[in-house]
Each structure stands twice: as C-alpha cells, then as structure tokens.
Amino acid sequence: MAQNEDLEEKKLLGSGGYAFAKLTEQEEIKASLGIPQIFLGNAGRLNEDRFTKYYCNKCQKEYPGSPVISYENPNEDLGEDIVLIEKGEYRCRICSNLIALYRRFNKQ
C-alpha cells in the first residue's frame, strides 16, 4: 500500500459478525464483488491497526479495535496450477467466535 493512498472506513461483513476497517479504494473494489456489500473474507488479511471496531454475532456486542487475526501459509498445490498461499481467520477476542475466513490463491 502506498503511503499517500487515502484510507476510508468501511463496514466489512463476515458470516459471524462484521468489522469496521480502513480500506484503500483498490481494497474496497476487491472486497465488494461488484455488489453494495463489502466482505471481510474477500479483503484478505488486514493489519490490526486498520480496524476501528467489530461486532460478534455470538456475543451480540460491538468491541473496539480488531478481532484476533490468525493465519498460515500452507503453499498447498490444489491442482490446475492453483496454489493456496495463505489461509486465515478473524475471531472475536472475547468468545473466539469466527467472524470471517479468508483464503489467498496464486496461479502458478
């Protein structure tokens, strides 16, 4: 991300809640899939400092800051020249409810 790129706070939806995070215009386009909603899983891994707050469906509460972000880099060959480079998840800091999953692929 270029330092001079403007960040704008957006609501990103997940299956177990939602989060508010600051995105660049390119990240917003990538995560929107051409529909009005923006999905956290499509945004991939964002740094914790980009989040302002998140909501957990299980707790039914909004919390300041970022959900817990965990990821791994399996570099798993899925066939047809597609490699799973990274898989990760966002979880509630309080109850560990899954907020969203993401996957990043790279064609070889």
VEXDREN-930364 format. One record per atom (N, C-alpha, C, O, CB): residue in three letters; z, x, y. Coordinates in steps of 0.1 Angstrom, whole numbers, plus 5000, padded with zeros to 4 digits. Each point is the difference from the previous one (the first is absolute). Last residue first. Glycine has a CB too. Layout:
VEXDREN-930364
ALAZXY ...
//
This chain:
VEXDREN-930364
GLN489350014795 GLN499850144999 GLN498550035003 GLN499650114999 GLN502249904984 LYS501749605037 LYS498850024991 LYS499750155000 LYS500050075010 LYS499049704995 ASN505849995005 ASN499050095005 ASN498850014990 ASN500350044988 ASN501550095025 PHE503049545002 PHE499050054991 PHE499050105007 PHE499849995012 PHE500449804974 ARG505049955018 ARG498950075008 ARG499150074989 ARG500550084992 ARG501049965029 ARG502549534984 ARG499350104992 ARG498950065009 ARG499449945008 ARG501149934970 TYR504549815027 TYR498750055004 TYR499450104990 TYR500850074993 TYR499949895031 LEU503349604984 LEU499550124993 LEU498750045006 LEU499349935007 LEU501749994972 ALA503649795040 ALA498650014998 ALA499750134991 ALA500850095000 ALA498749795022 ILE504949924984 ILE499449935011 ILE498450014998 ILE499449905002 ILE502650165013 LEU502549954950 LEU498650055003 LEU499449935011 LEU499849884999 LEU499950194978 ASN505749995016 ASN498949914997 ASN498750075004 ASN499950075010 ASN501649734994 SER503250375000 SER498950064993 SER498949914995 SER499250044992 SER502550125000 CYS502449775038 CYS500049954986 CYS498950064991 CYS499949964988 CYS501049835022 ILE500050385036 ILE501249944996 ILE500049964985 ILE500950034993 ILE499349895031 ARG496050285000 ARG501150094999 ARG501349954995 ARG500950074995 ARG498050045024 CYS496049734968 CYS501149975009 CYS501150104999 CYS500350044988 CYS499149715010 ARG495550394990 ARG501149924995 ARG501049985010 ARG500250085010 ARG499450014967 TYR495050095012 TYR500949985010 TYR501149914995 TYR499749894994 TYR498650145024 GLU498050334956 GLU500649865003 GLU500950015012 GLU500650105003 GLU499249844972 GLY495750344997 GLY501350005006 GLY500549865002 GLY499349904997 GLY500250315014 LYS496550184970 LYS500549864998 LYS501450005006 LYS500850094998 LYS497749864981 GLU496650385021 GLU501449985003 GLU500449854997 GLU499149915003 GLU500750275015 ILE496050024967 ILE500650115007 ILE501549985003 ILE500850094998 ILE497049965012 LEU498349784954 LEU501249945007 LEU500750125006 LEU500750084993 LEU499549724992 VAL494550175003 VAL501250074998 VAL501149935008 VAL499849985012 VAL499150244983 ILE495749714985 ILE501049955008 ILE501350074996 ILE500450004988 ILE498449785016 ASP496750254974 ASP500250085012 ASP501049955010 ASP499950035012 ASP497850044985 GLU501549724959 GLU498949985010 GLU500250075013 GLU499849955011 GLU500049834979 GLY504750224984 GLY498649984995 GLY499149975011 GLY500449965012 GLY500549964967 LEU503750205027 LEU499949864995 LEU498749974994 LEU499749894996 LEU501950045021 ASP501950514994 ASP498649964999 ASP499949864993 ASP500449984989 ASP498950275009 GLU504849975032 GLU499649954987 GLU498649965000 GLU499649925009 GLU502750004987 ASN501450295035 ASN498650054998 ASN499549964987 ASN499550094992 ASN501050105023 PRO504049715007 PRO499650024986 PRO498750074997 PRO499850064990 PRO501549745006 ASN502650155043 ASN498650045000 ASN499650034986 ASN500050114995 ASN500249985028 GLU503849585003 GLU499750124991 GLU498550025001 GLU499249915004 GLU502850044981 TYR502449785045 TYR498650014995 TYR499950124990 TYR500950095000 TYR498249815022 SER504349755013 SER499950094989 SER498650014995 SER499349905000 SER503150064994 ILE500949835049 ILE498750034995 ILE500050114989 ILE500650105002 ILE498549845021 VAL504249655003 VAL500050134992 VAL498550024995 VAL499449914995 VAL503150074999 PRO498049745051 PRO500549994986 PRO499950134994 PRO499550105005 PRO499649664994 SER501750225054 SER499050004989 SER500649964987 SER501250034997 SER497650155015 GLY503249675038 GLY499550124994 GLY499049984989 GLY499349904999 GLY502850205007 PRO501549525005 PRO499450105009 PRO499550124992 PRO500550034990 PRO500949895029 TYR499049574961 TYR500750125002 TYR499350095009 TYR498850015000 TYR502249974977 GLU499449475005 GLU499250105006 GLU500950125003 GLU501149985004 GLU497349855007 LYS501949764950 LYS500550075012 LYS499050105005 LYS499250054993 LYS503249915000 GLN498149794963 GLN499749905011 GLN500550055013 GLN500649935008 GLN499449894975 CYS500050394971 CYS501149995009 CYS499949895010 CYS501049955005 CYS499350304992 LYS496049824975 LYS501249984992 LYS501349985008 LYS500749914998 LYS498150224984 ASN497049975039 ASN500049874995 ASN501249974992 ASN500649895000 ASN496950115000 CYS502050365040 CYS500149994986 CYS500149864996 CYS500949935004 CYS500250304994 TYR497050075047 TYR500749884995 TYR499950004985 TYR498950034994 TYR500549845027 TYR500450525023 TYR499449944988 TYR500849884996 TYR501249995003 TYR497850234990 LYS499950165052 LYS500949914992 LYS499349954988 LYS498850015000 LYS502549925021 THR497050425007 THR501049965009 THR501049914993 THR501250005003 THR497250015016 PHE498050424966 PHE500649864998 PHE501049975010 PHE500850085004 PHE498849944972 ARG498250415019 ARG499049905006 ARG500549864998 ARG499549915007 ARG498750254987 ASP504150234989 ASP500249995015 ASP499049905006 ASP500149975012 ASP500850264988 GLU499049904953 GLU501149915003 GLU500149975015 GLU500449895004 GLU500850204976 ASN494050034999 ASN501350075003 ASN501149905004 ASN499749905006 ASN499050315001 LEU497249634961 LEU500350035014 LEU501350075002 LEU500949984991 LEU497849815015 ARG497450094953 ARG501350065003 ARG500150025015 ARG499250085006 ARG501150024971 GLY496349525008 GLY500450134993 GLY501450045005 GLY500849925004 GLY496850154994 ALA499649535013 ALA500250105010 ALA500450144994 ALA499850105006 ALA501049725010 ASN498749774959 ASN498750055004 ASN500150125010 ASN499150085002 ASN499949704993 GLY504949974990 GLY499450084989 GLY498750065004 GLY499650114994 GLY501549744990 LEU501049865047 LEU500750134999 LEU499450084989 LEU499850125001 LEU502249785007 PHE495249725019 PHE500850024988 PHE500650144999 PHE499250105002 PHE499449734986 ILE499549775049 ILE500050144997 ILE500950024989 ILE501249955000 ILE498250125024 GLN497649484995 GLN501350064996 GLN499750154997 GLN498950044996 GLN501949744995 PRO495649935023 PRO501050025011 PRO501250074995 PRO500750075008 PRO498449725002 ILE496350334966 ILE500749875002 ILE501150035010 ILE500450115003 ILE499049804974 GLY497850445005 GLY499249915007 GLY500649865002 GLY499249915004 GLY498950224987 LEU504250264990 LEU499049954991 LEU499149895006 LEU499449924993 LEU502250134989 SER502350255035 SER499849865002 SER499049934990 SER500149884998 SER500450175026 ALA501050434981 ALA501049924993 ALA499749855001 ALA500649924994 ALA501050255011 LYS495650175016 LYS500150034986 LYS500949904993 LYS499749964988 LYS499950285017 ILE500149745042 ILE498849964994 ILE500050014985 ILE499649924992 ILE499250145029 GLU504850125003 GLU500049855000 GLU498849944994 GLU500049914992 GLU501450105029 GLU498950464985 GLU500949954989 GLU500049854999 GLU500149954990 GLU501350265014 GLN496249985032 GLN499350034987 GLN500949954988 GLN499549944991 GLN499350265019 GLU502949785034 GLU499049904998 GLU499350024987 GLU499749904993 GLU500050095032 THR505250184976 THR498950035008 THR499049894998 THR500149924990 THR500350335009 LEU504949664995 LEU498850044994 LEU498950045010 LEU500049965012 LEU500549894969 LYS505250025010 LYS499050045010 LYS498850064993 LYS500150104992 LYS501749945025 ALA501749574963 ALA499750155001 ALA499050025011 ALA499249925003 ALA501450124972 PHE502749574997 PHE499350035013 PHE499950155001 PHE501050074999 PHE499949715012 ALA499549884943 ALA500550115008 ALA499250005013 ALA498949965001 ALA501850184979 TYR500749524974 TYR499050055009 TYR500750115008 TYR501250025000 TYR497549765001 GLY501749974947 GLY500550005014 GLY498950045009 GLY498849994997 GLY503650064995 GLY497049954961 GLY501549985000 GLY500649995014 GLY501250025001 GLY498850094977 SER495249975012 SER500449894991 SER501549965000 SER500449894997 SER497750194989 GLY499550115059 GLY500250054986 GLY500449894991 GLY500349895005 GLY500450345004 LEU497149885046 LEU500549914989 LEU500150084987 LEU499250084996 LEU499949725015 LEU501150335044 LEU499350034987 LEU500749924989 LEU501250014998 LEU498150225010 LYS500249795050 LYS500849944988 LYS499150034988 LYS498949954999 LYS502349875015 LYS498850495032 LYS499449894993 LYS500949954989 LYS500850084995 LYS496950015010 GLU501950255043 GLU500949944990 GLU499349884994 GLU499549915007 GLU502550175004 GLU495550365009 GLU500449875004 GLU500849944988 GLU499650014989 GLU498349965026 LEU500150535007 LEU500649934989 LEU500449865005 LEU500549995012 LEU500450234978 ASP495350195025 ASP501049905004 ASP500549934987 ASP499249974991 ASP499749995031 GLU499150564983 GLU499749864996 GLU501149915003 GLU501250034998 GLU497450064984 ASN501350395025 ASN499749925011 ASN499649864996 ASN499749915009 ASN499550295003 GLN501850154957 GLN501249975008 GLN499749915011 GLN500949935005 GLN499950294990 ALA496749764957 ALA499950085013 ALA501249965009 ALA500449895000 ALA497150124998 MET502349974947 MET500049925012 MET500050095012 MET500850095002 MET500449724986 
//
